[in-house]
Amino acid sequence: ECILEPLSLPESPGGIDSVESSPSVPCIFCKECYVLAEQNQLLKHMIIEHKLVIADVKLVADFRSYILYWKRRFAEQPITDFCSVIRTNSKAPLEEQENYFLLCDVLPEDRLLREQLQQKRLRAILEQQQQERYDTSFHGMCMFCDQEFTRNRSVLLNHMAREHAFNIGLPDNIVNCCEFLAVLQGKLDNLQCLYCEKVFRDKNTLKDHMRKKQHRRINAKNKEYDKFYIINYLEFGKSWEEVQSEDDRELLDNLEEDWSDWEEHPVCAVCLFCEQQSDTTEKLYLHMQDLCCPRTCSLPSLPGLNFYQQVKLVNFIRREIHHCRCFNCQEKFEFKGELISHMEETKHIAFLPARSTWDQPQYYFPTYENDTLLCTLSDSEDSQTEDQSEEVPVVSEDISSLKALKQSSVLNQLLCKENKSQEKF
């Protein structure tokens, strides 16, 4: 338990062949070897001890194969046949000058090697992706509700995106999914936020932080996740950031901008009780009031609630339905279908529970972060204001006669002065 450095067995003689069978990565020039995870240490060693600099090493698809190839080539020919020479301190005395060697893809042989390694890795990654796409032996657990999923990885990924607003990408854009999920679960087990990567004291604090700060997503700048996305393998010598930042406008120079076929896609709101969607609140309410339609439900008759009360009510109902619990009698069910049947049979769906159960501050926060229904709620206070008569004045509480107030109002005196000033002009 006290070992702080990786251990290595004594090297067996045999030259390059024995090195190739070892999981470690050798130095190009000497017998020093490093484990693959210590790639930066090897690069540092070759710069300090052998004055060799490898350009854009982060874009090399297979670092170990790349090093072994050049170890063989440098054993056959001098380094100056392949590398550019960079002289430092060129104005200093000769004994203080140093020559560094740059190995980069400007050399055709180096570029060809990098392309071949990239193509080899791409084939392996696409085969892995194809296997995961049709794999039916997947078994995983949701990181937010402990629900288990089997058959295919897409079932779990779509569930987390739909139910918990946690979207790490389309299943077809992800590779090595099981390893990816294990990495994310490990961070959560260590009470670490997946986005800002801060560590919290307990699980509940972490969950509240990720919900309130909208940190239910991964940090795109974390290079640890790059290997799990297909986009990082597709184009030679480019990362996903470079691919996305490319300007495609030059591809459209010869095309006229035609917006005649543009259609604005309406934002859909989802029913409180089932998966039905509608582009308007009116259609959604009709759907929820249509008792003849199977698997639909009637919207409880809403009294004159203001906007914030409507928000709390919707969030309350969403939370109860999500937990498969009747929002009137609090009876809990295993499946949502059983809950809806119970609420329709007992008529619990047709009236609201006591206001004290839902008119509480915690229901200001949305149950689902992408709940479009909250954005379509109308403010009933506006309609009430329009219905009010314009002749009703705002009066003090201790007034005994409204008529006397109007006659003695200081506004009458101001109005008389305004009329006299207008007559002069």
HUNOR-V910010 format. One line per field, one symbol per residue. ss: DSSP state (h for helix, s for strand, l for the rest). phi: phi as a letter, one per 40 degrees, with the letter a starting at -180 (. if undefined). psi: psi as a letter, one per 20 degrees, with the letter a starting at -180 (. if undefined). A space follows every 10 residues. Layout:
ss = ???
phi = ???
psi = ???
This chain:
ss = llllllllll lllllhhhhh llllssllll llsslhhhhh hhhhhhhhhh lsssllhhhl llhhhhhhhh hhhhhhllhh hllsssssll lllhhhlsss sssllllhhh hhhhhhhhhh hhhhhhhhhh hhhllllsss sllllllsss slhhhhhhhh hhhhllllll hhhsllhhhh hhhhhhhhhl lsllllllsl llhhhhhhhh hhllllllll llhhhhhhsl hhhhlllllh hhhhhlllhh hhllllllll llllllllss llllllssll hhhhhhhhhl llllllllll llllllhhhh hhhhhhhhhh hhllslllll lslllhhhhh hhhhhllhhh llllhhhhll hhhhllllll lhhhhhlllh hhhhhhhlll llllllllll lhhhhhhhlh hhhhhhhhhh hhhhl
phi = .ccbbccbcd cccigccccc ccccbcccbb ccbbcccbdc cccccccccb gbbbcfcccc cbcccccccc ccccccbccc cbbcbbccfc ccddcccbbb bbbacccdcc cccccccccc cccccccccc cccbcbbcaa bccbbgccbb gbcccccccc cccbfbbbhc dccbbfcccc cccccccccc gbccccgcbb cacccccccc cccfbcaccc ccccccccbd dcbcbcgbcc cccccccccc cbccbccbbc ccbcccccbb dcbaccbacb cccccccccc ccccgbaccd ccccccdccc dccccccdcc cccfbccbbg cbbcbccccc ccccccgccc accddccbcb cccccccbcb ccdccbcccc cccccccccc ccccbccccb bccccccccc cccccccccc ccccc
psi = ijpiqqqpqp pqqibhghhh iqirprqhha jpqqqhikgh hgggghgghj kpppqlhijp gngghgghgh gghhhhqqhi ihqqpopqlh irqhiiqqpq pporjhphhg gggggghghg hgggghgggh ghhjpjjqpr ppihjkpqqa fqhhggghgh gghjkoojrq hiiqqlgghg hhgghhghhj kpphfikqpr hrhhhgghgh ghjlkmrroh ioihihijph hiigppjprh ghghipojhh ijhjpqoojh jpppoqppqq qhiajpqqiq hghgghgiin ihpqjrqqpq opamqrghhg ghgghggggg hhjlppjgij pqrhqhghgg gghggijiii qqrqhhhimq hijhpqgphk nhhhijqqoh hghhhhiqqi ioroqrhjph ohghghhjqi hgghhghggh hhhh.
